[in-house]
Amino acid sequence: MATAYGVYLDARGITDRATVLIGKDGVVLWSSSVGPPGKREASELLAQCKSC
């Protein structure tokens, strides 16, 4: 799945920290990547969920 969404880091053998919102029809509505050491902001994720 990580490879399909382009967030698998081959050189490191790990996935990036990413969030992908997918609609009922399977279309990606929104995505964000913060890098392995990064943090996600819950308020931003909530706002994105509400806007989709």
C-alpha positions, 0 to 999 in steps of 0.5 A: 500500500505504501508503495502504491501511494508513493510513501515507501522509502526504499533506501531506508526500508521504511514508510514515510509518515503520511495520511491519505483521505480516500472517498467512498469512490476510491479517489484520493481526496487529500494527502499529507506527508511529514517525513519519518520524524515529523508530527501530524497536527490533529486539528489540521486532520480534523479540518481536512476530514470535515472539508471532504 
